[in-house]
Amino acid sequence: MPVLAALCASTLALAACDRGADDAFGERVRAYLLEHPEVIEEAVQKLGEKREVEAAQAATSAIETQRAALERDPRDFVANPNGTITVTEFFDYRCGYCKIAAVEMAKIIEENPDVRVVFKEFPIFGEQSDETAAIMLTDLAKPKTLELHDRLMAEKSLDDAALDRHLRAVGIDPAAARQAAQAPAIQQQLVDTHELAASLGINGTPAFVIGDRLISGADMDAVKAAITAAQAEKIAG
């Protein structure tokens, strides 16, 4: 008999024997837990699994509600814009796990023209992240997004000097880019992205939305599996 079931049977029996003696009942339960601490571990595990299921269900519902904002916001940069399968990524250029994911994402973009990738600038690591994200949303940077994205994700220590170096390397004046990044529309886009992430329960980077699935973290095997499943559905459909 599983330990949780054993505990339930034990506590029910105790309650039937001495229902009015709350203190004695509590002591018996405490004694049982002390003798069988694995019950607590199992209960915590079950609770964690329950919360994961609830979070996944909530995310699925939120994704459907926010589908247009996730996949069709005209302000976002999109790689492979004619693709029929959409991957939306929330990322920060100072996130180490995003840098790991970026290598695989570059391959996905290059090898799968049917996969459109929506770039969601989601800065969460301080002022440098905020500044970099805002610059990437400017009209100056957008034509160079893929090249700049790869450069910034490959940069181990992103600071102002490194940012300026990469901007100049692709032909962008850093001062002009910083001025353009102050535009209210760009700042509003960053606010909107943070609100969108919050509605989906996203509080870290990277995070990917593929179909009705939210994948948190740089689990690229899960990302590729979700893409493969979506491709198979397209063929079958």
N, C-alpha and C positions, 0 to 999 in steps of 0.2 A: 504494500500500500504506500503511495507517495506520502512524503512527510506532511505535506499540507493537509491531505485527506485524513491522515492519522491524527493530526492536531485537531481538526474539526470534530472527528469522532470522539476524541478524548474530551474536548471542551464541552461538547453536547452531553456526554455522559456525566461529566462533573456538574453541569447545570441542572440536569434532571435529578441528581442525587441531593443537591443542596442549593436549590435555586435562590433562596433568600439570603444565603451567606455570601454576600458580594466580596468581602475581604478574603474569605477562605478560597473562593473561586479564583480570585485574582492571584493569590499566592500559588495555587496549583498550576495555573497557566504559566506564571513566571518560572516555576520550577521545571515545568516541561520544556520551556524555551531554553533555559540554562543547560538542561540535559541534552537538548537537541538543537544546538545553534544553527545547524544547517537549514532549519525551517525558516529562519530569518533571511538567510541568503536566498533561498528559493522564492520567498515572498517578494524580496526586493527585485529579483530577476523578473518575476511575473509582472510586477508593477511597471518596470522599465519597458517590457514588451508591450504592455497595454498602452502605455503613453506613446510609444513609437507608432503603434497602429492608429491611435487617435490623431497624432500629429500628421501622419501620412494622409489620413482621410480629410483632415482640415485643409491640408495643402492642395489636395486634388480639387476640392471644392473652390478654393481661392484661385487656383490656376484657371479654372473655367471662367470664373467671374472676371479675371484680369487678363484674359487671353489677348485682347487687342493691345493693351498696354505692354504686354510681354513680347509680342511678336510683330506688331505693326505700328509701333511708334515711329513716325517719319523723322524724328530727331536723332534716332540711333543710327550708328554705322552698321551696315550689314555686309558680311562677306558672302559671296555666291548668292546675290539677291534673287536670282531666278530659281533657286532650289525649291523643292516641294516639301522638304522636311526641315523643321526649324529647331535649332538649338539656341537657347538664350543663356548667356553666361554673365553672371555678376562677378566682378573681379576688382582687385586693387593692385596697382603696379608695385606696391611695396610688400605684397603678400608672397611669402616664400612658396606656399603651396600653389598659388596662381602661376608662379614661374615654372613650376614642375608641370602643371597642366598645360601651359602655353605651348610647350614643345609638341605634345600630342595634338592639341587643337590646330596647330599650324599644319600638321600632316592631314588631319581630317578635312580641313578647308581645301587643301591642295588635291587630295585624292578622291574627294566626294563632291563633285559639282552640284549634286542634287541636294546637298545639305547646306541650307542657309544658316549662317551663324550671326546672331544678334549680339552686339557688344553693349553691355550695360555697365557704364562707369559707376562703380559703387565704392567710393573711397571711405575707408574706415580706420586708416592708420595715421591720422593726424594731418597737419597742415601741408606737408609735402605731398601726401596723397591727394588732398583736396585740390592743390594747385595743379598737379599733373593731370588729374581727371578733367578739370575745367579747360586746360589748354588743349587737351585731346578733342574736346567738343567744339573748338573754334573752327571757323571756315578755313583758316590757314592750315590747320592740322588735318582736317578730314580727308583731303586728297592723298595724304601720306599715312593714313591710319594703319594699314597693315605693316608697312615698313617700320613705322615708329613703334607700333605695338610690339613687334618682335624685338626691336632694339631695347626698349624699356624693360621688357620681361627678362631679357638676358642680362640686364644691368644688376650686378650684385648689390651695389650700394647706391641707391637712387637719392641724390641730393640736387641742389640747384645747379652745381657745376656740371654734374653728369647730364641732367636734363637739358641744359643749354648746349652741351656738346652734341647730343643726339639731335636736337632741333636744328642746329647749324648744319649737321651732316646731311640732312634731307632738304636743306635750302630754306629753312624757316628762321626768321629773325626772332630771337627769344623775347626781346623787349616788346615787339609788336604782338607776339602771341600772348604774353602776360596781360597786356592791355585789353586785348580782345576777350580774354578769359573772364574779365570782370563784368561782362554784359549780363544784365538781369535775367535774360532768357536762359543763359547757360547755368547760372546759379539756380534758377527755378527747375531746370531739368535735373540737376543733382538732387534737389529736394524731392522731386517727384519719384526719382529712382529709389531713394531711401524709403519713402512711404510705400512704394510698391513692394520692396523687399520685406518691409515690416508686415504687410498684409499677407505675405506668404510664409511668414515665420523665418525668414532668412536673416541671420545675424552674424554670418561669417562668410569668408571667401576662400576658394571659389564656390559658387553654387550654380547648378545647371538645371534648366527646365527643358524637358523633352517630352512633347505630348502632354500627358497628364501626370508625369513623374517629375518629382523634385529630387535632385541628387546633390547632397551637401558634401563639400570637400573634394579633394583631387582624386576621386575614385574613377580613374579614366577607363578602367575595365567596365564599370557600370555604365559610363557614358557611351562607350562604343557598343555595348550590348543593347542599350536603349535605341541607339541609332539603327543598328542592324534589325532590331525588331520592327521599328517604324518603316524601314525600307521593305521588309518582308510584307508588312500589312499593305503597303502601297501596291506591291506587285499582286498580292492576293485580291485586293479590292478592285 
